[in-house]
Amino acid sequence: MEVHALDNYYLAITLLITIGFQLFFFSIAFTFKFDKLTDFAGGTNFAILAIITLAFSGHHNARQIVASLFIMIWALRLSGFLLFRILKTGKDDRFDGTRDKFFRFLGFWVFQMIYPQHKFGTGRDIAGIILYAIGLITETVSDAQKYRFKSSNPDKNAVCDVGFFYWTRHPNYFGEIIIQFAIYMIAVSPAADGYVRGQAYKALYATILGPFFLTVLLMFVSGLPLQERPGAKKRYEKGLNWEGYSDYLNRTSILIPFPPQLYARMPVILKRTIFLEFPMYVFDPAKHAEQPKPQDENV
């Protein structure tokens, strides 16, 4: 039996569940000043909403089930890996200087809160499944590759340029973006093929905001901005194999996988535009360093 809660598209009920779920974990994280549940709460939130909306819908077709399962698999794999990693490392450097400040720490959790039938088997459905598989493999394997590299390499300042990291500096983010757009492709098929009309048609197309918002979040809020320039600045100022890392930055695409031999020779204007390596990510020692570069520890 189909269940309607507050509205026909479950927007209000999913928003209320998300706010309650995230505030509950925020209260734990802020009270005890630890980071072990932050990413876990973000990932499992997606899985819970997928289960609830699928259960409430009443009539289950193949497209609903596939899209919901894809979200659950992605969310549980990601949150499980991030929980495992934070249990090993002990803390998340992103929150240094933040976890003690109520409103700044809460701001991250607020962003996390909004991080938001005809026959199955159309060409769009198949393309979505293929893209989902590519994204999930890329994200899963790259997470494992980086963890194994850091765990087994005796040189803690070494640059991870193996596997997918040979082709892009952030293969996990690339895979995550692909996953979200793949799920959208599958979910929007009824509207794209003219099977639904009216408000349902508009609602399905409006879900494109989800993948776009996640992409914006990763590129401009909580992903690349917290890793690119701050990471380069730390290596430069502390002498953590800066020369090797600088060479890696020059030859490796920031997000879109690309042969490093070609990327190294690419004009800067193409890197800053087509390949999305915007000036906000770039570390220039003359402009951004607050102290002189010491001798590299590896020298």
Salt bridges, closest charged atoms under 4 A:
GLU2 OE2 - HIS4 NE2 3.66
GLU2 OE1 - HIS59 NE2 3.71
ASP35 OD2 - ARG99 NH2 2.66
ASP39 OD2 - ARG94 NH2 2.87
ASP92 OD2 - ARG94 NH2 2.58
ASP93 OD1 - LYS91 NZ 2.71
ASP96 OD2 - LYS91 NZ 3.13
ASP96 OD1 - ARG99 NH1 3.24
ASP125 OD2 - ARG63 NH2 2.54
GLU139 OE1 - ARG77 NH2 3.77
ASP143 OD2 - ARG77 NH2 2.95
ASP161 OD2 - ARG251 NH2 2.91
ASP193 OD2 - HIS118 NE2 3.03
ASP193 OD1 - ARG124 NH1 2.98
GLU228 OE1 - ARG169 NH2 2.67
GLU228 OE2 - HIS170 NE2 2.62
GLU237 OE2 - LYS233 NZ 3.21
GLU243 OE2 - LYS293 NZ 3.80
ASP247 OD2 - ARG251 NH1 2.48
GLU277 OE2 - ARG169 NH2 3.14
GLU290 OE1 - LYS233 NZ 3.76
